[in-house]
């Protein structure tokens, strides 16, 4: 029986080759701790991370709520823009008001004055079943006493003609403009009322001679603006009352015998 010869190196052939050792674990930061719980496999590790290093993603509903409560930069900028524009508007209004007050006290605008220049009666065609309603054309002489400012007559002026307190005609004061320190002839057309004419008015209209005088009253309610170049003042309301007497209403050559006109401000 031959004896066995051990292999070179003193290794036993029946021995199985051993596994290589596992690689070493990488070094962890000092705030991490590594523990191996007793119930786990020896190669299982639990890593504990501090709470201040844990980042959570909030659910979508939380993000919507946070977005609603977050101050909006665009709204803030729009708010500041609105305040800035409002400030500019207030400053502009204040400057315009100061300029108008200075303008008023420097130049002291005055309203126009009037006088009656002529009265013309336009008789309608006679009709047996309809009462006659004559029309009256009164020519006024308007004077602008302002040396540097023009006058603008706005729409909405009203004119009424009366005889002994009874209104016999009504019309509109025509809108127009007048230059500074000037005279202007303004024609006011009035339409007769449906009521019967007073006897003295009817008699004067039917007279063929210029010797039937009659007294009349003309009342004007007008709106005027005084202007200096492109600058206009506020609307000034003027009440004009003219009492005058004409020699006749029946012929075209009527003449003003006497008159007195007063202008009052109603602003």
PyMOL commands that set and color helices and strands:
alter all, ss='L'
color gray80, all
select helices_A, chain A and resi 8-10+51-53+60-69+73-107+199-206
alter helices_A, ss='H'
color red, helices_A
select strands_A, chain A and resi 33-35+46-48+113-122+135-143+150-153+157-163+166-173+176-178+183-192+214-228+231-232+236-246+256-265
alter strands_A, ss='S'
color yellow, strands_A
deselect
rebuild
show_as cartoon
